[in-house]
Amino acid sequence: MLENLSHVQTAFVLSMTAALATGAGALPLVFFNRVSDKITDFLMGFSAGVMLAASFFSLLIPSLEQFSSQNTQAIGAMSAAIALLLGGFAVHGLHQILPHTHITKSDDVIVNVKLSKTWLLIFAITFHNLPEGFAVGVGAGSYDPKLALSIATGISLQNIPEGLIVGLALLSNGYSRSRSILIAFLTGMVEPLCSALGYGFVTQVSSLLPWALSFAAGAMVYVISHEIIPESHSRGYEKQATAGVLLGLVVMLILDRSF
């Protein structure tokens, strides 16, 4: 189907699919309003595993291949490493600027501003989606349908448990079921915007594609290490979280080799 779409249409469809996955993950709140801490930590670990696999299989490895085709392997590896670090530093900078709290640690306010915990939580959710949307756009801008689909699949898959966790957190902060689902859906809508940024970035200057792929990988790895994994270990269920990480890696490994 993607081969019959223009590159712009491909970027839009894939980014919207990833965005809608966040809202879809919150839909089970229609039937229940609580999930055990064990399951929550497992789901967060699964999300981290999927993102980690997507960062390497769908972003970093293709970046290394493209760099190596243009230079020696050593120069290619150094270029990819620099871009990866730049991606991590960029998200770190945003992390210092944007007020937010962690999803499962509502008392951990990063910036001392006069905002409710709920709004800080919403900022945190949106913050998670920024590098993901950028990665989808970069994939679509590569003009490689297989690569684009692989990245979007990984992002969509990890957005589902994230949407559920987000909705549950909002529900526990006093929001109604319908508003919790709606806000979870709306936070995912930042992904098409960041996707447009990533798409425009690599299509305007095609030589930047391998840099953008590694940059997106670094941004995602930062979120995984700094946000998702620590949160999944914050309530004493590290084994369940680790099992989720491993399962997420396995699922993405199989899906990536299936394309």
Secondary structure, DSSP 8 states (H G I E B T S, - for coil): -GGGS-HHHHHHHHHHHHHHHHHHHHGGGGT-S---HHHHHHHHHHHHHHHHHIIIIIIIHHHHHHHHHHS-HHHHHHHHHHHHHHHHHHHHHHHHHS--B-SS-TT-BSS--S--HHHHHHHHHHHHHHHHHHHHHHHHHTT-HHHHHHHHHHHHHHHHHHHHHHHHHHHHTT--HHHHHHHHHHHHTHHHHHHHHHHHHHHHSGGGHHHHHHHHHHHHHHHIIIIIHHHHTTTS-HHHHHHHHHHHHHHHHHHHHH-
